[in-house]
Amino acid sequence: MSHAATPRPPKPPSAFARTYGHLWFVLPGFLFFAAVMLFPLGFAVAISLTDWTGLGNEYSFIGLANYVEILMHAPFWRAAWHNAIIFVVILVFQHTVGLYIAVLLNERPRFMEVYRTVLFLPVIMSLVATGFVWTLMLSANIGLINPMLKAIGLGFLAEQWLSNPATALPTIIMVIAWNSLGWSIIIYLSSLQNVPEELKQAAEMDGANSRQVFWRVVFPQLSPAFTALTVLTFIGTFRTFDVVYVLTGPLGAPNFATDVLGTLIYRTAFGGSAFSSAEVRFAFGVAISILVLVVMAAICWGLIRILRSREIEQ
């Protein structure tokens, strides 16, 4: 008579496996992240510590000299100032006009879906396409803006919009505002639709009018949307490049009036239309981009901490 072999109980996992076993599931994603993000970033930091022009194999290690030079580089501060102006104007525009339109759409007017689609349509257009469209519209020869102004009796406002240093940067800001307005509307509209009706009804029963209900009940509920939109606007405006490149070129014409950090980095690293190869400083351009990345990360961290602390519990 034979006896079947008794199966051995499975070996219990070790303490190390119980504690760190989940990391095996994270490892593929981390390796991919390291390959496409951390390694290129580390390589860029290494290049920024040299004087490599981007041509040939000759370079020298110069330490932090590029970063010290950036702090005294007038074009860097001029471009950063232009980015700051764009950020402030776009931020105010989105938190006022965007919020106002979102409140109107939240009342569910007729053809609401049509309005929402039309307003969000510019967002799905690339900024390169947006730039080409507005280049044609603002053209002095074949554009639509100046003839429209003349047709409605405002011909005195007709302008060489992108050639005049006084109007070039405001025109760039107007195009960016037109392109990004849909984001603020959608973000605020989704937050407005999540405000509990009970809160508004309770305030109305206590005698609050519609304005008081909005500012004292609804608006505080929009704090998470305010935080998200502020941080996204900061990141987006300081990454501005393509619309400026298409509308006014890599030199930020006229006379660098629209030069931003994106075009400065591009021009420094790869050269502009009026620059010779001798003026290309690839490592210096990389150093500018690394410095901008660090400063933006620090400011975003500060913005999130400050704005999150003011958010109310939902």
QUIVEN-V464670 format. One record per backbone hydrogen bond with DSSP energy under -1.0 kcal/mol. CO is the residue of the C=O (numbers start at 1). NH is the residue of the N-H. Records with the same first field share a line. If there is no record, write none. Layout:
CO=NH  NH
This chain:
14=18
15=19
16=20
17=21
20=23
21=24
22=25
23=27
26=30
27=31
28=32
29=33
30=34
31=35
32=36
33=37  38
34=39
37=41
38=42
39=43
40=44
41=45
42=46
43=47
44=48
47=50
49=62  63
52=283
60=51
62=65
64=68
65=69
66=70
67=71
69=72
70=73
73=77
74=78
75=79
76=80
77=81
78=82
79=83
80=84
81=85
82=86
83=87
84=88
85=89
86=90
87=91
88=92
89=93
90=94
91=95
93=97  98
96=100
97=101
98=102
99=103
100=104
101=105
102=106
104=107
105=108
109=112
111=115
112=116
113=117
114=118
115=119
116=120
117=121
120=123
126=130
127=131
128=132
129=133
130=134
131=135
132=136
133=137
134=138
137=144  145
139=143
144=148
145=149
146=150
147=151
148=152
149=154
150=153
154=157
155=158
159=161
160=163  164
164=167  168
167=171
168=172
169=173
170=174
171=175
172=176
173=177
174=178
175=179
176=180
177=181
180=184
181=185
182=186
183=187
184=188
185=189
186=190
187=191
188=192
189=193
192=195
196=200
197=201
198=202
199=203
200=204
201=205
202=206
203=208
204=207
209=213
210=214
211=215
212=216
213=217  218
214=219
219=222
220=223
222=226
223=227
224=228
225=229
226=230
227=231
228=232
229=233
230=234
231=235
232=236
233=237
234=238
241=245
242=246
243=247
244=248
248=253
249=252
252=258
254=257
260=264
261=265
262=266
263=267
264=268
265=269
266=270
267=271
268=281
272=275
276=279
277=280
281=285
282=286
283=287
284=288
285=289
286=290
287=291
288=292
289=293
290=294
291=295
292=296
293=297
294=298
295=299
296=300
297=301
298=302
299=303
300=304
301=305
302=306
303=307
304=308
305=309
308=311
